[in-house]
Amino acid sequence: MNKTVFVTGISTEVGKTVISAIVTESLQADYWKPVQAGDLEYGDKDKVQDMVSNTQSRFFDNTYTLNTPMSPHAAADIDGIRIELEQLDRPATENTLVIEGAGGLLVPLNEQDTIADLILPEDKVLLVSRHYLGSINHTLLSCEYLLQKGIQPGLLFSGDQHPTTESIILQKTGLPILGRVEEEKTFSKEVVAHYAETFRPALTDWLNS
């Protein structure tokens, strides 16, 4: 049975796309972002594809491409459509699949459904945390929400190290930390491949746990 890694974040702009590329490269997995809002000429699928080196990975088209860089429900409303959960069928693959969410867990897709409703019980959820004022609260709330749903996420930190922030998050959640992606001048194929190799043992153990 193929496995799915769902990459979500504590907020927007925390590094989900770069980390999705690293995980995709590390596991030679396939990649899918269900909803792309804005940046349609060079969206997250294109960015991930440009950062991945291996020839095994496939990159599936977004189900919804929305013109405005806003919350999906609002961007869809501007485009005169409604995002339907039943239309967000996962692409068929025998490979491991990396799914990149949009924003955080409770970002609305419509008046009823959120990004969290795309997660299945058997998915492995990777939560990306990045330090900023309020990030401890956002991280702990995201972890608590997932744990209440019976999902134990893996944590991955993005950006410069901030020990007091990270130590309290790890102390309060007891969750496994799978690694850190540092601030880099650019995330080239070479940089992504380096992180992919570094993270591979921890990612593989976590995926199979």
C-alpha positions in Angstrom: 0.0 0.0 0.0 1.4 3.4 -0.9 1.8 6.0 1.8 0.9 9.6 2.0 2.8 12.5 3.6 0.6 15.5 4.2 2.7 18.7 4.6 0.9 21.4 6.5 2.1 24.5 8.4 1.3 26.6 11.4 0.5 29.5 9.1 1.2 30.7 5.6 4.8 31.5 4.4 6.5 29.1 6.8 8.3 27.0 4.2 5.9 24.3 3.3 6.8 24.3 -0.4 10.5 24.0 0.1 10.0 21.3 2.7 7.6 19.5 0.3 10.3 19.6 -2.3 12.8 18.2 0.2 10.5 15.4 1.3 9.6 14.6 -2.3 13.3 14.4 -3.3 14.2 12.4 -0.2 11.6 9.7 -0.7 11.5 10.0 -4.5 7.8 10.5 -4.0 5.1 12.0 -6.2 3.8 15.5 -5.4 0.3 17.1 -5.5 -1.0 20.4 -4.3 -4.8 20.2 -4.4 -5.5 23.9 -4.4 -3.3 26.7 -5.8 -4.5 30.3 -5.1 -2.6 32.9 -7.0 0.9 32.7 -8.7 -0.6 30.6 -11.5 2.2 31.4 -13.9 4.7 29.8 -11.5 2.9 28.0 -8.8 4.1 25.7 -6.0 3.9 22.6 -8.3 6.4 24.4 -10.7 8.6 25.4 -7.8 8.8 21.9 -6.3 9.4 20.4 -9.8 12.3 22.8 -10.3 13.9 21.9 -7.0 13.6 18.1 -7.4 16.4 16.2 -9.1 15.3 12.6 -9.2 13.5 11.1 -12.3 11.1 8.9 -10.2 8.8 11.7 -8.9 5.7 12.7 -10.8 4.0 16.1 -10.3 0.3 16.1 -10.5 -1.8 19.1 -11.6 -3.7 21.1 -9.1 -7.4 20.3 -8.9 -8.3 23.9 -8.4 -6.3 26.8 -9.7 -7.6 30.1 -8.4 -6.6 33.5 -9.6 -6.3 35.5 -6.3 -3.6 34.9 -3.6 -6.2 34.6 -0.8 -7.7 31.9 1.4 -9.1 29.3 -1.0 -12.7 29.9 -0.1 -12.4 33.6 -0.8 -10.3 33.1 -4.0 -12.9 30.6 -5.2 -15.7 33.1 -4.5 -13.9 35.8 -6.6 -13.7 33.3 -9.4 -17.4 32.4 -9.1 -16.9 28.8 -8.1 -17.1 26.7 -5.0 -14.4 24.2 -3.9 -16.1 20.8 -3.5 -14.4 18.3 -1.2 -15.6 15.4 -3.3 -13.8 16.8 -6.3 -10.5 16.6 -4.5 -9.7 13.0 -5.4 -6.1 12.0 -4.8 -4.2 11.2 -8.0 -3.7 7.5 -8.6 -0.2 6.3 -7.9 1.7 3.3 -6.5 4.4 5.6 -5.2 4.5 7.5 -1.9 2.5 10.8 -2.4 3.4 14.1 -0.8 0.4 16.4 -0.5 1.0 20.1 0.2 -1.8 22.0 1.9 -2.5 25.7 1.7 -1.8 27.8 4.7 -2.6 26.2 8.0 -5.0 23.4 9.1 -8.2 25.4 9.5 -7.8 27.4 6.3 -11.3 27.2 4.8 -12.0 25.6 1.4 -15.6 26.6 1.5 -18.1 27.5 4.2 -18.0 24.0 5.6 -14.7 22.3 4.9 -11.1 23.2 5.7 -7.6 22.0 4.7 -7.7 19.6 7.7 -10.6 17.8 6.0 -8.3 16.6 3.3 -6.3 14.6 5.8 -7.1 10.9 6.0 -6.6 8.9 9.3 -3.8 6.9 7.7 -1.8 9.9 6.5 1.5 10.8 8.0 1.2 14.5 8.8 4.3 16.7 8.7 3.8 20.0 10.5 6.1 22.9 9.6 6.9 25.4 12.3 8.8 28.7 11.9 9.7 31.2 14.6 7.8 34.5 14.7 5.9 36.3 17.3 2.9 34.1 18.0 4.4 30.9 16.5 4.5 29.0 19.8 0.7 29.5 20.1 0.1 28.6 16.5 2.3 25.5 16.7 0.8 24.2 20.0 -2.8 24.8 18.7 -2.0 23.0 15.5 -0.5 20.0 17.4 -3.4 19.9 19.8 -5.9 19.9 16.9 -4.2 17.0 15.2 -3.7 15.0 18.4 -7.5 15.4 19.2 -8.1 13.9 15.8 -5.9 10.9 16.7 -3.1 12.1 14.4 0.5 12.4 15.8 2.4 14.7 13.5 6.1 14.9 12.9 7.6 18.4 13.5 10.0 20.1 11.2 11.5 23.5 11.9 12.1 26.1 9.2 14.4 29.1 9.4 17.0 30.2 11.9 17.2 28.3 15.2 15.4 29.9 18.2 16.1 27.6 21.1 13.6 29.0 23.7 10.8 28.7 21.2 11.6 25.2 20.0 12.4 23.8 23.4 9.0 24.8 24.9 7.2 23.4 21.8 9.0 20.1 22.1 8.5 20.0 25.9 4.8 20.6 25.7 4.1 18.3 22.7 6.5 15.5 23.1 6.5 15.1 19.3 9.4 13.9 17.2 11.4 16.5 15.4 12.5 15.3 12.0 15.0 18.1 11.3 15.5 21.7 10.4 15.7 23.6 7.2 18.0 26.6 7.7 17.8 30.0 6.0 19.4 29.6 2.6 20.2 32.2 0.0 18.6 30.0 -2.6 17.0 26.5 -2.7 18.6 25.1 -5.7 18.4 21.4 -6.7 21.8 20.9 -5.0 20.7 22.4 -1.7 17.4 20.5 -1.7 19.3 17.3 -2.6 21.6 17.9 0.4 18.7 18.3 2.8 16.9 15.3 1.3 19.9 13.1 1.9 20.3 14.4 5.5 16.7 13.9 6.4 16.2 10.5 4.7 17.0 8.3 7.7 14.6 10.2 10.0 11.9 10.5 7.4 12.0 6.8 6.5 11.8 5.7 10.1 9.0 8.1 10.8 7.1 7.1 7.6 7.3 3.4 8.6 6.5 3.9 12.3 
